[in-house]
Amino acid sequence: MKKRTISPRQFRTFQDVPTPMGYDTAFSYFSLRQPEAFSLLDDPVNDVEADLGKLTLRTLAKGKEVKIVEAPSALKERGIRQTLAFPLLIMAKYYL
């Protein structure tokens, strides 16, 4: 039986907004770098939104800024117009 390959492209609606240099949304970062884990989430919007508070606290504790950015299409479909973007290094340590 051939194993199904999970591609980050499958989640492009979570990745379709620009962010400031050195930043990304948790939705984009997680779905791009760990698509296999992202695909296992029952409700990616709610599941990743649950991480935003912890990511905010970690970012601020490091003396960095949290940015407000336009929400990706997958969030807009649920009526969410903006989301947060975090430094890439903070997310790299969080989503190990």
N, C-alpha and C positions, 0 to 999 in steps of 0.2 A: 504494500500500500504506500503510495507516494504521499509524503508529508506536504501539507498545504503551506506555501510560502506566503508570509505576511509582508507586504510592502508598505513603506511609509506613504506612498502615493494614494493608498486606499483611504487615507485620512486627510487628504488635501483640504477639505473644508474646515479643518481645525488649524490649518497652516497658511491661510490665504490673506494675511494682513501684514503690512510692514511694521517693524518695530525699530526703536532706536538702536544704533550700533552697540553691540555688546549685550543686548537684551533680547528676550523672547518671551512669548506667553508660555505658561505652563502647558497649555493644550498643545501648542506647536512643538515645544521642546520634547515633551514626553512621547507624542505620537511619531515624531521624526526619529528619535534616538532609541526608542524601545517599542517598536510597533507590535511585537509579539505580546508584550505585557499590556499595551494599550488595547489591543483587540480583545483581551479577556475581561475588560471592564463591562459591567452590566449597563451602566449609564455613564459614559465618559464625561458628559458635562457636569453632572452632580458629583461624580467621583473626583474629578480633578479640581472642581471648585472647593471641595473639602480641604485641599492642600494649600489654598491661597493664603489662609491665615498664618499657617506655619512658615510658608515662604516669605510672607511679609515680615514676620518677626525676625527670621534669620537675616533677611536683607538689611533691616534697620539696625540689628545688633552689630552688623559688620560696617555700619556707617555709610551704607549705600542707599540709593533712592529706589523707590518702587515707582514705576511709570504707569500712567493710565493711557491705554491705547484702544483703538477701534477693535471691536470683537470680531473674530473670524466668523465666516458664514454659518458654521454649525451652531454657534451660539446665537447669532442673529435670528435663525429659524425658531428659536425659543424666546425671542423677544429681548435678548440681552444685547445691548448696543456697545458697551465698553467692557474691557477686562483689564487685568493688571499684567505688566511685563516686569520681569525680574532679571537681574544680572545672570549671564550664562554660567558663571562659576558657582553661584549659589545653587542653581538648579542641577548642575553636574554633581554636586555633593549630595543633594537631596534625592535625586532619582538615580542612585547607584544601583 
